[in-house]
Amino acid sequence: LHDLPPFTTLFAVTASGTDEAQVVSTCRYIRSFFDTVLHGRNDCITLGPTPLAVVKVNNRFRYRVNLCCAVSLSGVCCASDKDIRAYISQIVTECSTDKRFKGVSVYADNDPSD
């Protein structure tokens, strides 16, 4: 239980699209981005890409990359870490504008319920 909210902050970056291979490729890119920018930080773990519980909805495949960040002993959560939020914003913007990811929608969520 110590690896779940409220003891950690969970960020989910979800990609969906009609071409499953392209969605998985986008999620792999997102994973490699997080692995690169968070290298050396031991308070964040990147998980995924993984399919959602219901992979295909309305003819769109859905996959997710999760970022689990620990709460410090002082009670300050990395959710307030502007760098983490900036990285998430950067990757969502990049995937939304880069032509390599055409046809794939990417969005982020903080502490998703599913």
N, C-alpha and C positions, 0 to 999 in steps of 0.2 A: 504493500500500500504506500510505502514511502516514495515510490516512483510515479505517483499519480497526484493530480490536483487534490488538495490545496498545497501539498508539499513540493510540487513542481508546477511549472507553467508549461502547458502543452500548446504548441502552435502547429496548425495543420495547413499545409499548402496543397490544395486539391486541383487536379487537372482533369478536364473532361473533353471528349471529342468523339467523332464518329469512327475514326481510325484508331484501333487499339494500339497498334505498334507505334504510332506517332505520340499517343498519350503516354505510353510507357517510356519512350525516348525523352519526352519533355520532363517527366519525373526523374529520370536518371540524370539529366542535365541539372535539375534543381538540387538533387542530392549531391552531385559533385561540386556545385556552387557552394552549398553550405559546408561541405567537408573542407573546401579550400579556405573560405573566409573565417571559419571558426576553428581552424587548425591551432592547436595549442591551448584552447579553452577546455578545461575539464568540467565546466559546469553545464555544458550542453551536449546532448547526444542526438544524432540524426538517425532516424529510422525510416526505412522504406527504400524504394517505392512499394506500396502495398495496395491491392485492390480494396475498394470499399466493400462493405457487407453485401450490398446489392451492386454488382459491378456495372450492369447495363440498365440504364433508365432512359426512356424515350429515345432509344437507338443511340445513346451516347455512353461510352465507356468512362468509368471514373476510377482514378487512382490517386493516391495520397502519399505525401512525404511529411513525416512528423518530426518536429523539433522539440525535444524535452529539455527544459532548462531548470536547474535546481534553485531552490530558495536558499539564500545564504543564512548563516547562523544568526545574523542580526535581524532576520525577518524581511530583508529587502529581496524582492523577487526580481529575476532578470527581466520580467515583463516591463519593468521600468527602465531597463537598459536600452537606451536610444539606439545603440549600435545594432542590436538584434532586430528591433523594429525597422530600422533603416535597411538592413540586409533583406528582410522579408519584402518590404516595399520595392526594393531594387529588383528582386527576382520576379515579382509579379508584374512590374512594369516592363521589364525586359522581355518576358515571355509573351506579354500582350502586344508588344510592338515589333518584335523580331519576326521576319518572314519565315525563319526555320520552323516556327511553331504555329504556322497558319492552320486554322481549323481547330486549335486547342484553346479552351478557355481555362484560365488559371486564377484562383482566388485563395485568400488566406483567412484563417479563422483562429481566434484565441480561445483555448479551452473548449474544443468542440464537444457536443453532447453525444455524438455517435462514434 
